[in-house]
Every structure is written in structure tokens, then in C-alpha cells.
């Protein structure tokens, strides 16, 4: 599974919300998106080690 696909889904979820730093859902998604973007190599390694082929969800 490619980290970019998960990051794209996080971004889609984040964009579905009104930008409001006081909203806990937006805040959480925004900072998770930023951190994972910064640590893409580490996140890809995590996915490679923890997601088996066929275990990936289907993204729209």
C-alpha cells in the first residue's frame, strides 16, 4: 500500500470540513496530515511492515 494513497484520503477528509482550528476533528486531521507528510518515509515503512497484501481498504 502506498503512503500517498492514505495521505490523499486524510487530505480529502480534512478538506470536507470547514477550516476551523478550534474544531477537534479538523485540528486532528490537519495535524495528522501535516505530520505524515513530513514523515512519508517512516509512514511508508510502517505500512510496508503492517499492511499485508489484500488487507488494504478500497478508496473511492
MDAnalysis code that builds the backbone (N, CA, C; Angstrom):
import MDAnalysis as mda
import numpy as np

u = mda.Universe.empty(180, n_residues=60, atom_resindex=np.repeat(np.arange(60), 3), trajectory=True)
u.add_TopologyAttr("name", ["N", "CA", "C"] * 60)
u.add_TopologyAttr("resid", np.arange(1, 61))
u.add_TopologyAttr("resname", ["UNK", "UNK", "UNK", "UNK", "UNK", "UNK", "UNK", "UNK", "UNK", "UNK", "UNK", "UNK", "UNK", "UNK", "UNK", "UNK", "UNK", "UNK", "UNK", "UNK", "UNK", "UNK", "UNK", "UNK", "UNK", "UNK", "UNK", "UNK", "UNK", "UNK", "UNK", "UNK", "UNK", "UNK", "UNK", "UNK", "UNK", "UNK", "UNK", "UNK", "UNK", "UNK", "UNK", "UNK", "UNK", "UNK", "UNK", "UNK", "UNK", "UNK", "UNK", "UNK", "UNK", "UNK", "UNK", "UNK", "UNK", "UNK", "UNK", "UNK"])
u.atoms.positions = np.array([
    [0.848, -1.172, 0.000],
    [0.000, 0.000, 0.000],
    [0.893, 1.233, 0.000],
    [0.539, 2.177, -0.824],
    [1.318, 3.405, -0.934],
    [0.862, 4.438, 0.094],
    [1.832, 5.040, 0.755],
    [1.545, 6.064, 1.756],
    [0.801, 7.246, 1.140],
    [1.099, 7.553, -0.116],
    [0.447, 8.677, -0.780],
    [-1.072, 8.504, -0.840],
    [-1.516, 7.263, -0.987],
    [-2.962, 6.999, -1.073],
    [-3.645, 7.295, 0.262],
    [-3.006, 6.899, 1.350],
    [-3.558, 7.173, 2.680],
    [-3.526, 8.680, 2.950],
    [-2.434, 9.312, 2.571],
    [-2.321, 10.754, 2.758],
    [-3.390, 11.497, 1.950],
    [-3.646, 11.048, 0.741],
    [-4.691, 11.670, -0.083],
    [-6.061, 11.538, 0.580],
    [-6.318, 10.393, 1.182],
    [-7.605, 10.200, 1.866],
    [-7.705, 11.096, 3.105],
    [-6.622, 11.210, 3.855],
    [-6.621, 12.132, 5.000],
    [-6.896, 13.558, 4.536],
    [-6.267, 13.948, 3.445],
    [-6.477, 15.293, 2.923],
    [-7.921, 15.483, 2.469],
    [-8.503, 14.476, 1.830],
    [-9.901, 14.563, 1.400],
    [-10.822, 14.757, 2.604],
    [-10.581, 13.979, 3.649],
    [-11.389, 14.109, 4.867],
    [-11.232, 15.494, 5.486],
    [-10.002, 15.971, 5.504],
    [-9.712, 17.295, 6.066],
    [-10.399, 18.383, 5.251],
    [-10.374, 18.257, 3.925],
    [-10.974, 19.265, 3.051],
    [-12.498, 19.267, 3.122],
    [-13.080, 18.141, 3.539],
    [-14.538, 18.065, 3.690],
    [-15.046, 18.926, 4.846],
    [-14.148, 19.296, 5.741],
    [-14.526, 20.097, 6.907],
    [-14.206, 21.566, 6.674],
    [-14.949, 22.424, 7.337],
    [-14.605, 23.843, 7.326],
    [-13.311, 24.017, 8.104],
    [-12.396, 24.822, 7.559],
    [-11.135, 25.073, 8.252],
    [-11.431, 25.838, 9.535],
    [-11.250, 25.133, 10.654],
    [-11.533, 25.727, 11.957],
    [-10.579, 25.116, 12.978],
    [-9.487, 25.809, 13.294],
    [-8.515, 25.278, 14.246],
    [-9.083, 24.973, 15.632],
    [-10.265, 25.492, 15.948],
    [-10.898, 25.215, 17.242],
    [-11.727, 23.929, 17.217],
    [-12.003, 23.409, 16.011],
    [-12.769, 22.169, 15.866],
    [-11.821, 20.981, 16.037],
    [-12.113, 20.102, 16.979],
    [-11.197, 18.998, 17.285],
    [-11.007, 18.047, 16.104],
    [-12.048, 17.819, 15.322],
    [-11.922, 16.908, 14.175],
    [-11.007, 17.507, 13.103],
    [-11.231, 18.763, 12.747],
    [-10.371, 19.419, 11.761],
    [-8.938, 19.490, 12.278],
    [-8.780, 19.883, 13.527],
    [-7.458, 20.006, 14.147],
    [-6.693, 18.688, 14.073],
    [-7.364, 17.589, 14.431],
    [-6.734, 16.270, 14.432],
    [-6.332, 15.850, 13.028],
    [-7.251, 15.958, 12.082],
    [-6.946, 15.571, 10.703],
    [-5.849, 16.443, 10.107],
    [-5.901, 17.728, 10.367],
    [-4.905, 18.646, 9.816],
    [-3.502, 18.305, 10.315],
    [-3.362, 18.118, 11.610],
    [-2.029, 17.871, 12.154],
    [-1.532, 16.461, 11.839],
    [-2.428, 15.493, 11.756],
    [-2.027, 14.152, 11.303],
    [-1.538, 14.228, 9.861],
    [-2.262, 14.940, 9.010],
    [-1.872, 15.123, 7.613],
    [-0.494, 15.784, 7.519],
    [-0.291, 16.852, 8.272],
    [0.994, 17.561, 8.234],
    [2.138, 16.673, 8.710],
    [1.942, 15.962, 9.813],
    [2.998, 15.119, 10.363],
    [3.339, 13.975, 9.419],
    [2.319, 13.299, 8.899],
    [2.561, 12.181, 7.985],
    [3.233, 12.679, 6.710],
    [2.848, 13.861, 6.230],
    [3.501, 14.444, 5.050],
    [4.992, 14.641, 5.307],
    [5.316, 15.081, 6.505],
    [6.699, 15.339, 6.883],
    [7.494, 14.050, 7.041],
    [6.830, 12.974, 7.461],
    [7.481, 11.695, 7.749],
    [7.050, 10.598, 6.769],
    [6.947, 10.930, 5.485],
    [6.443, 9.976, 4.493],
    [7.252, 8.681, 4.462],
    [8.552, 8.775, 4.537],
    [9.387, 7.575, 4.508],
    [9.093, 6.654, 5.677],
    [8.986, 7.215, 6.857],
    [8.672, 6.422, 8.046],
    [7.275, 5.828, 7.958],
    [6.327, 6.592, 7.426],
    [4.960, 6.096, 7.299],
    [4.898, 4.969, 6.271],
    [5.627, 5.106, 5.159],
    [5.651, 4.040, 4.162],
    [6.251, 2.771, 4.761],
    [7.312, 2.916, 5.536],
    [7.919, 1.757, 6.201],
    [6.914, 1.094, 7.140],
    [6.184, 1.890, 7.909],
    [5.151, 1.367, 8.802],
    [4.107, 0.583, 8.012],
    [3.614, 1.163, 6.922],
    [2.613, 0.473, 6.107],
    [3.169, -0.831, 5.543],
    [4.396, -0.794, 5.046],
    [5.021, -1.997, 4.486],
    [5.114, -3.112, 5.522],
    [5.384, -2.749, 6.757],
    [5.548, -3.741, 7.819],
    [4.219, -4.218, 8.404],
    [3.159, -3.439, 8.273],
    [1.918, -3.750, 8.981],
    [0.705, -4.059, 8.117],
    [0.736, -3.696, 6.858],
    [-0.405, -3.946, 5.978],
    [-0.019, -5.033, 4.986],
    [-0.710, -6.154, 5.096],
    [-0.436, -7.276, 4.200],
    [-1.188, -7.074, 2.887],
    [-0.647, -7.634, 1.786],
    [-1.374, -7.550, 0.511],
    [-2.796, -8.099, 0.671],
    [-3.743, -7.374, 0.145],
    [-5.144, -7.767, 0.255],
    [-5.852, -7.189, 1.466],
    [-5.097, -6.616, 2.409],
    [-5.700, -6.017, 3.608],
    [-6.057, -4.545, 3.420],
    [-5.685, -3.978, 2.266],
    [-5.949, -2.563, 2.032],
    [-7.441, -2.323, 1.834],
    [-7.934, -1.213, 2.361],
    [-9.334, -0.864, 2.083],
    [-9.448, -0.357, 0.647],
    [-10.655, -0.337, 0.146],
    [-10.887, 0.253, -1.169],
    [-11.215, 1.720, -0.976],
    [-10.437, 2.565, -1.614],
    [-10.674, 4.002, -1.554],
    [-11.488, 4.403, -2.768],
    [-12.353, 5.392, -2.582],
    [-13.162, 5.886, -3.706],
    [-12.320, 6.684, -4.654],
])
